[in-house]
Amino acid sequence: MSVQTLTLELPDEIYQQAKRIARQHQQSVEQVVVEWIRPPANDESTSPVTENLEALSDEYLLQIARMKMSPEDAVRLQELLTIQQERDLTPQEMGEATDLLAKEDTITLKKARALFLLQQRGVWSDDVEEVLG
């Protein structure tokens, strides 16, 4: 398999997410990002995370690129991370934190894929710059 070099500027939140996942899985950040944007080998309709974004309009992809975790979920995740610094999380708290991190990972994956598709389509307008801003 040949390899090409691509320089890609990522928003800090996406880079930090990739870095965290890379650390957890003992991979490089590059390996994580490649996995995010690699087309799945199986039928994309089987997973909401890997839904067929290629079929979506540019405007809808921009909407996905702007997605964020709900404020309530973001606050709760931060609370759990703060608690974890002070003590071990209870099994219930750990489950909640795992679910919230999975939700954040899904959003990050969809955002990265949407931005990649927009770049492939040559849609790199002020709207995309705003998302990356």
HELIX and SHEET records of a PDB file:
HELIX    1   1 ASP A   12  HIS A   25  1                                  14    
HELIX    2   2 VAL A   29  ILE A   37  1                                   9    
HELIX    3   3 GLU A   44  THR A   46  5                                   3    
HELIX    4   4 LEU A   53  ALA A   55  5                                   3    
HELIX    5   5 ASP A   58  ALA A   65  1                                   8    
HELIX    6   6 PRO A   71  GLU A   86  1                                  16    
HELIX    7   7 PRO A   91  GLN A  120  1                                  30    
HELIX    8   8 ASP A  126  LEU A  132  1                                   7    
END                                                                             
